[in-house]
Amino acid sequence: MSTQPPFQGDGSRERGERAEDVASWYFRLNGFLSIPGFVLHLDHARVNYRSDGTPRIARTEADLIAVRFPFSREIVGGRPMQDAVELLPPQSPAVKPRPIFVLAEVKAGHCAMNGPWTNQHERNMQRVLRRLGFTDSENIIESAASELYDSAKWEGNAVIVQYICVGGQKSEELSARHAQLIQIDWQQIGRFLFHRFSGHPEKTPSGFVHDQWPRFGRKFGEWFRREGSRGTPAASGLAVERYVGSGRLREAG
Protein backbone atom coordinates (compact mmCIF):
# COMPACT_ATOMS: atom_id res chain seq x y z
CA MET A 1 0.00 0.00 0.00
CA SER A 2 1.49 3.27 -0.97
CA THR A 3 0.82 6.98 -1.05
CA GLN A 4 3.70 7.61 -3.46
CA PRO A 5 3.96 6.89 -7.18
CA PRO A 6 6.26 3.92 -7.86
CA PHE A 7 9.90 4.73 -8.53
CA GLN A 8 10.76 4.25 -12.17
CA GLY A 9 14.04 3.53 -13.89
CA ASP A 10 15.50 0.56 -11.97
CA GLY A 11 12.83 -2.07 -12.64
CA SER A 12 11.25 -1.69 -9.20
CA ARG A 13 7.87 -0.85 -10.69
CA GLU A 14 7.90 -3.99 -12.83
CA ARG A 15 8.94 -6.16 -9.87
CA GLY A 16 6.17 -4.61 -7.80
CA GLU A 17 3.59 -5.34 -10.49
CA ARG A 18 4.75 -8.96 -10.77
CA ALA A 19 4.60 -9.32 -6.99
CA GLU A 20 1.02 -8.06 -6.96
CA ASP A 21 0.10 -10.43 -9.81
CA VAL A 22 1.45 -13.41 -7.84
CA ALA A 23 -0.33 -12.37 -4.64
CA SER A 24 -3.60 -11.71 -6.44
CA TRP A 25 -3.60 -15.15 -8.07
CA TYR A 26 -2.70 -16.84 -4.77
CA PHE A 27 -5.70 -15.27 -3.05
CA ARG A 28 -7.90 -16.06 -6.03
CA LEU A 29 -6.96 -19.77 -5.95
CA ASN A 30 -7.81 -19.79 -2.24
CA GLY A 31 -11.37 -18.65 -2.82
CA PHE A 32 -11.00 -14.93 -2.17
CA LEU A 33 -12.97 -12.38 -4.17
CA SER A 34 -10.57 -9.49 -4.50
CA ILE A 35 -10.14 -5.91 -5.65
CA PRO A 36 -6.52 -5.04 -6.52
CA GLY A 37 -5.28 -1.45 -6.30
CA PHE A 38 -8.24 -0.30 -4.21
CA VAL A 39 -8.08 3.49 -3.83
CA LEU A 40 -9.47 4.80 -0.57
CA HIS A 41 -11.15 8.16 -1.00
CA LEU A 42 -10.30 10.50 1.84
CA ASP A 43 -12.68 12.87 3.60
CA HIS A 44 -10.95 15.82 1.96
CA ALA A 45 -8.18 16.31 -0.55
CA ARG A 46 -4.70 16.78 0.90
CA VAL A 47 -2.25 18.47 -1.40
CA ASN A 48 1.50 18.17 -1.15
CA TYR A 49 4.11 19.20 -3.70
CA ARG A 50 6.73 17.48 -5.79
CA SER A 51 10.31 18.73 -5.88
CA ASP A 52 9.51 20.77 -9.02
CA GLY A 53 6.70 22.61 -7.21
CA THR A 54 3.80 20.91 -8.99
CA PRO A 55 0.90 19.78 -6.76
CA ARG A 56 0.16 16.15 -5.99
CA ILE A 57 -3.05 14.99 -4.36
CA ALA A 58 -2.25 12.53 -1.58
CA ARG A 59 -4.16 9.27 -1.77
CA THR A 60 -4.22 5.99 0.09
CA GLU A 61 -4.26 2.76 -1.87
CA ALA A 62 -4.56 -0.85 -0.72
CA ASP A 63 -2.54 -3.27 -2.83
CA LEU A 64 -5.42 -5.71 -2.49
CA ILE A 65 -8.59 -6.09 -0.46
CA ALA A 66 -10.47 -9.38 -0.54
CA VAL A 67 -13.18 -11.43 1.12
CA ARG A 68 -13.58 -15.18 1.49
CA PHE A 69 -16.90 -16.62 2.57
CA PRO A 70 -16.83 -19.42 5.14
CA PHE A 71 -18.14 -22.25 2.96
CA SER A 72 -16.03 -21.46 -0.10
CA ARG A 73 -14.75 -24.64 -1.73
CA GLU A 74 -13.90 -26.09 -5.13
CA ILE A 75 -14.37 -29.75 -6.00
CA VAL A 76 -12.39 -31.22 -8.89
CA GLY A 77 -12.68 -34.84 -9.94
CA GLY A 78 -14.93 -35.52 -6.98
CA ARG A 79 -12.25 -34.32 -4.53
CA PRO A 80 -12.23 -31.01 -2.64
CA MET A 81 -9.11 -28.93 -3.10
CA GLN A 82 -7.27 -27.93 0.08
CA ASP A 83 -6.84 -24.19 0.47
CA ALA A 84 -3.81 -22.70 2.25
CA VAL A 85 -4.26 -23.29 5.98
CA GLU A 86 -2.39 -20.08 6.87
CA LEU A 87 -5.21 -18.07 5.30
CA LEU A 88 -8.06 -19.89 7.05
CA PRO A 89 -9.25 -18.95 10.55
CA PRO A 90 -9.20 -21.77 13.13
CA GLN A 91 -12.48 -23.66 13.30
CA SER A 92 -14.26 -24.10 16.61
CA PRO A 93 -17.63 -25.73 17.36
CA ALA A 94 -18.33 -22.83 19.70
CA VAL A 95 -17.96 -20.17 16.99
CA LYS A 96 -19.98 -20.10 13.79
CA PRO A 97 -18.02 -19.87 10.52
CA ARG A 98 -17.51 -16.26 9.43
CA PRO A 99 -16.43 -14.42 6.30
CA ILE A 100 -12.86 -13.16 6.43
CA PHE A 101 -11.94 -9.77 4.97
CA VAL A 102 -8.28 -9.27 4.04
CA LEU A 103 -6.27 -6.07 3.70
CA ALA A 104 -3.07 -7.07 1.91
CA GLU A 105 0.22 -5.24 1.56
CA VAL A 106 2.43 -6.65 -1.20
CA LYS A 107 6.17 -6.07 -1.52
CA ALA A 108 8.64 -7.56 -3.99
CA GLY A 109 11.28 -7.59 -1.22
CA HIS A 110 10.88 -7.62 2.56
CA CYS A 111 7.38 -7.59 4.01
CA ALA A 112 6.44 -4.12 5.27
CA MET A 113 3.51 -2.07 6.49
CA ASN A 114 3.34 1.44 5.11
CA GLY A 115 2.49 4.56 7.09
CA PRO A 116 -1.13 5.03 5.95
CA TRP A 117 -2.02 1.74 7.65
CA THR A 118 0.05 2.13 10.82
CA ASN A 119 -0.50 5.81 11.67
CA GLN A 120 -3.63 5.89 13.82
CA HIS A 121 -3.85 9.67 13.53
CA GLU A 122 -4.66 9.34 9.81
CA ARG A 123 -7.74 7.15 10.57
CA ASN A 124 -7.43 5.29 7.27
CA MET A 125 -8.40 2.01 8.91
CA GLN A 126 -11.76 3.45 9.92
CA ARG A 127 -12.35 4.62 6.35
CA VAL A 128 -11.68 1.24 4.79
CA LEU A 129 -13.77 -0.59 7.41
CA ARG A 130 -16.73 1.63 6.58
CA ARG A 131 -16.29 0.83 2.89
CA LEU A 132 -16.18 -2.93 3.60
CA GLY A 133 -19.72 -2.43 4.88
CA PHE A 134 -20.11 -5.24 7.42
CA THR A 135 -21.51 -2.92 10.12
CA ASP A 136 -23.08 0.50 10.49
CA SER A 137 -21.97 0.84 14.12
CA GLU A 138 -19.27 3.49 14.61
CA ASN A 139 -18.43 1.91 17.97
CA ILE A 140 -17.64 -1.40 16.28
CA ILE A 141 -15.63 0.36 13.56
CA GLU A 142 -13.56 2.23 16.16
CA SER A 143 -12.96 -0.95 18.16
CA ALA A 144 -12.02 -2.94 15.06
CA ALA A 145 -9.67 -0.20 13.82
CA SER A 146 -7.92 -0.03 17.18
CA GLU A 147 -7.27 -3.79 17.22
CA LEU A 148 -6.10 -3.80 13.61
CA TYR A 149 -3.63 -0.99 14.27
CA ASP A 150 -2.37 -2.88 17.32
CA SER A 151 -2.39 -6.57 16.41
CA ALA A 152 -3.32 -6.61 12.68
CA LYS A 153 -6.48 -8.66 13.25
CA TRP A 154 -10.00 -8.12 14.54
CA GLU A 155 -12.64 -10.77 15.17
CA GLY A 156 -16.28 -9.79 15.40
CA ASN A 157 -19.34 -11.92 15.95
CA ALA A 158 -20.13 -11.96 12.24
CA VAL A 159 -16.82 -11.31 10.40
CA ILE A 160 -13.05 -11.38 10.73
CA VAL A 161 -10.78 -8.66 9.36
CA GLN A 162 -7.16 -9.71 8.82
CA TYR A 163 -4.14 -7.69 7.74
CA ILE A 164 -1.66 -9.70 5.64
CA CYS A 165 1.80 -8.82 4.35
CA VAL A 166 3.06 -10.66 1.25
CA GLY A 167 6.67 -10.42 0.14
CA GLY A 168 10.02 -12.03 -0.47
CA GLN A 169 11.14 -12.19 3.16
CA LYS A 170 9.21 -12.10 6.43
CA SER A 171 9.97 -9.46 9.04
CA GLU A 172 10.62 -10.49 12.64
CA GLU A 173 10.17 -6.87 13.68
CA LEU A 174 6.65 -6.78 12.24
CA SER A 175 5.76 -10.06 13.94
CA ALA A 176 6.94 -8.70 17.28
CA ARG A 177 4.99 -5.47 16.82
CA HIS A 178 1.72 -7.01 15.56
CA ALA A 179 0.87 -10.27 17.29
CA GLN A 180 -1.80 -11.44 14.83
CA LEU A 181 -0.15 -10.33 11.59
CA ILE A 182 0.05 -12.97 8.85
CA GLN A 183 3.11 -12.86 6.62
CA ILE A 184 3.30 -14.88 3.40
CA ASP A 185 6.49 -15.24 1.36
CA TRP A 186 7.14 -16.45 -2.18
CA GLN A 187 8.37 -19.83 -0.94
CA GLN A 188 5.03 -20.46 0.77
CA ILE A 189 3.13 -19.48 -2.34
CA GLY A 190 5.34 -21.72 -4.48
CA ARG A 191 4.81 -24.69 -2.14
CA PHE A 192 1.06 -24.11 -2.18
CA LEU A 193 1.03 -24.05 -5.99
CA PHE A 194 3.13 -27.22 -6.15
CA HIS A 195 0.74 -29.14 -3.91
CA ARG A 196 -2.33 -27.70 -5.66
CA PHE A 197 -1.22 -28.83 -9.12
CA SER A 198 0.37 -32.08 -7.95
CA GLY A 199 -2.81 -33.06 -6.15
CA HIS A 200 -5.05 -31.96 -9.00
CA PRO A 201 -3.17 -32.46 -12.29
CA GLU A 202 -6.40 -31.81 -14.18
CA LYS A 203 -5.94 -28.14 -13.20
CA THR A 204 -2.72 -27.82 -15.22
CA PRO A 205 -2.98 -26.11 -18.63
CA SER A 206 -4.87 -28.29 -21.07
CA GLY A 207 -7.80 -26.25 -22.31
CA PHE A 208 -9.15 -22.85 -23.22
CA VAL A 209 -9.98 -21.93 -19.63
CA HIS A 210 -6.30 -21.37 -18.90
CA ASP A 211 -6.20 -18.56 -21.44
CA GLN A 212 -8.38 -16.63 -18.98
CA TRP A 213 -5.85 -16.97 -16.16
CA PRO A 214 -3.74 -13.90 -15.31
CA ARG A 215 -0.27 -13.61 -16.82
CA PHE A 216 1.55 -15.22 -13.90
CA GLY A 217 -1.02 -18.00 -13.68
CA ARG A 218 -0.53 -18.91 -17.33
CA LYS A 219 3.26 -18.81 -17.07
CA PHE A 220 3.38 -20.84 -13.87
CA GLY A 221 0.90 -23.40 -15.21
CA GLU A 222 3.02 -23.95 -18.32
CA TRP A 223 6.21 -24.14 -16.26
CA PHE A 224 4.67 -26.70 -13.91
CA ARG A 225 3.32 -28.82 -16.75
CA ARG A 226 6.71 -28.94 -18.47
CA GLU A 227 9.12 -29.30 -15.54
CA GLY A 228 7.68 -28.28 -12.18
CA SER A 229 5.76 -31.51 -11.63
CA ARG A 230 9.07 -33.40 -11.62
CA GLY A 231 10.57 -31.09 -9.01
CA THR A 232 9.94 -30.31 -5.35
CA PRO A 233 7.91 -27.78 -3.38
CA ALA A 234 11.14 -25.86 -2.71
CA ALA A 235 11.94 -25.69 -6.44
CA SER A 236 8.46 -24.32 -7.03
CA GLY A 237 9.13 -21.64 -4.42
CA LEU A 238 12.36 -20.67 -6.14
CA ALA A 239 10.52 -20.41 -9.46
CA VAL A 240 8.07 -17.94 -7.93
CA GLU A 241 10.97 -15.93 -6.46
CA ARG A 242 12.65 -15.81 -9.88
CA TYR A 243 9.44 -14.67 -11.53
CA VAL A 244 9.00 -11.75 -9.15
CA GLY A 245 12.65 -10.76 -9.51
CA SER A 246 13.11 -11.14 -13.26
CA GLY A 247 9.87 -12.21 -14.91
CA ARG A 248 11.29 -15.70 -15.60
CA LEU A 249 10.42 -18.93 -13.79
CA ARG A 250 13.43 -20.80 -15.19
CA GLU A 251 17.05 -20.06 -14.46
CA ALA A 252 18.73 -17.96 -17.15
CA GLY A 253 20.95 -19.85 -19.49
N, C-alpha and C positions, 0 to 999 in steps of 0.2 A: 504494500500500500504506500502510495507516495503522493506528496504534494508538489513535487518538482518534476519537470519534464525530463525524460531519460537522457543521460549523457550520450552523445553521439561521437563517433570517430574511432573508438577502440573496440567495437564489436559488442560492447556491453548491452546495448539495446537489443541486438539480435539474440544474445544469450538469455536475456530476460524474457523475451517473447517465447523462446523455446522452453524455458522453465515453466512459464505459465501454461503452455500447450500441454506439457507432460502432466502437470498438476491437474489441469481441467479434465483430461482424459481419465486420470486415476479416480477422481471423484465421480465422474460419469459412470465408469465401470462398477463402482460401488453403490450405485443406485441413487446418487445425489442429483437433484435438479438444480442447475447452477446458472448464475449470471456472472460472467467474467467482466472485469473492468467496470464495476458498478460505481458510478459517480454519486456521491452523497451531496445533495444540495444544501447549502448552509442557510442559516436564518437571514443572513445579509452578506452582501459581497464584501470581501476583504481584498484590498488592493495593495500589492507590494510592487517593487520595481526591479527590473533587471539592471545589470551593470551599465547598459547603454542608456538608462533613463526611461525606457518604455515600460508601460504598466503591464502587470500580470495579475489576473484574478486568481487568488488562492482557491484551491479546491481540494477536496478529500476524496480519494478513490480507494475502494477495496479491490485487491487483485481478483478476488472471487468470493461471492457469497452463495450459499447453497443450502438446500434442505433435503433431508432424507426421511421419509415416512416410515413408521415402525414396522410395517409388514412388507416392506419392499423386498422382492426376491425375483430371481430369474431362474427358470428351470430349462435345462438343455438336455436333450436325450433322456428325459425322465429323471434327471438328477439335478438337485438344486446346486447352484454355484455358491461357493463360500466367499463372502465379502471379507475385506480386511478387518481383522478383529480390533485393531488399534483405533478404528473409526467408529466402532459400535459401542454404545453405552452398556455397562453391565446389566444383565437381566436379573430381576428379583421378583419372586411371586408376590411380594408385598407392594410392588410399584407397577402400575400399568405401563405398557409400552408407550413411548412418547416420540413425537417427531424431534429430530435434532437439526438445529440451524447451525451453520458453520460460517465463521468469518475467517478467511484464509489469507495469509501473507506469504507471498512466494518470492524466493530469492534464488538466483543462480548459484551463489556462493553460500556463505554461512547464514543460517536462520537468524532472522532479526525481526523486531517489532518497531515500526516507525512511530515517530512522535504523535501524529494525529490519533493514534489508538492507545497511547500510554499517558498522554497529558490530560488529566481529569478536568483541568480548567477549560479545555476546549469543548467538552461535552459532546464529542462526536459519537461516543457510544450510545448516548441517549437518542441521538438523531437516527442512527441506523436501527436501533431497537424499535422505534416508532414505525419506521418504514417496513420492518419485518411483519408487523401487524398482528402479533399473537395476543396482544392485550391492549385495552384502552385505559388501563390504570397507570397514572403517573407514578404512584407509589411503587408499583411492581417494576416499572421501567427504571426508576432511580435505584432500587435495590439490586436489580439485575446488572445495571451498569457498574455499580460499585464493586460487585463481586467479579465481574469480568476484568475491570481495571486491576483488581488485586490478584486474582488467582487464574484468570483466563477462562473461567467456566461458570455458568449459572444454571442451576436446575430448578425449574418451577414444577407445579403440579401437572401442567399440561404439556410443556415443551422443555427442551434443553438447548442452551446456546453455548457453543464451544468455539474458542479461538484456536486456530491451528497455524503453525509455521511450517512451511515446506521449503527445503533447500538442500544444498550439497552437504553441509555439515551441521550437526546439532550443536546447540549452545548450552553449556553447563550453567552459565550465568543466567540465562533466561529461565532454565528449569528451577534454579534456586530462587528466582524472584517471583515466579508464577507457578504455584504448586500444581495446578490442574492443566497447564499448557500441554498440548500435544505437538510434538515435533516429528515430522516425516522427512526422511532423506531419500536421495535417489536410489540408494541400495535397497531400501525397503520397497520402494515402488517397483524396482526391477525384480525383486524376489516375488512380489505379489503377481506381477505379470507372468513370470515363469510358471508359477503354480496354476494360475488361471488357465493358461493355454496348454500346459501339460495335462491338466485334469480334464480339459474340455477341448480336445484337438479340433472338434467340429467348428470351433470359434476362430480358427486360423483362416487367413485369406483363401477363399475358394469360390466366391460368388460376388455378385454385383453389390451386395450390401456393404462390403468393405470399401467400396468407392465413396461411401458416405461418411466414413470415419474421418476424423481430423488428420492433419498431415502427419503428426507423430504416430498416431494410431496405425495409419497405413504403413509407414516405414518400419515400425516395430513389428507389426504383423508379418511383413515380408521377411524381415531379418529372422524372426523366430522360425518361420516355416522353412527357411533355407539352412539355418545353422544353429539357431538358439535352442531348438528342441534337443539337440545332441549335447548341449552344454550343462551348466549348473546354475542354480539361483544366483550365485555370486557373479558369474559371467554375465547374466542378464542385468544385474545391477550396474556392472561396469559399462555395459552397452548404453544404458540410460544416462550415466554420467558423461560418456563420450558425446552422446547426442546433444545434451545441454551445452557442453563446452564447445563443440565444433560443428554440430549438425550432422555428424556421421555416427552410426552405431558400430561400424567396424573400425578396427585399427587402420590407420593410414599405411599404405604400402602396396 
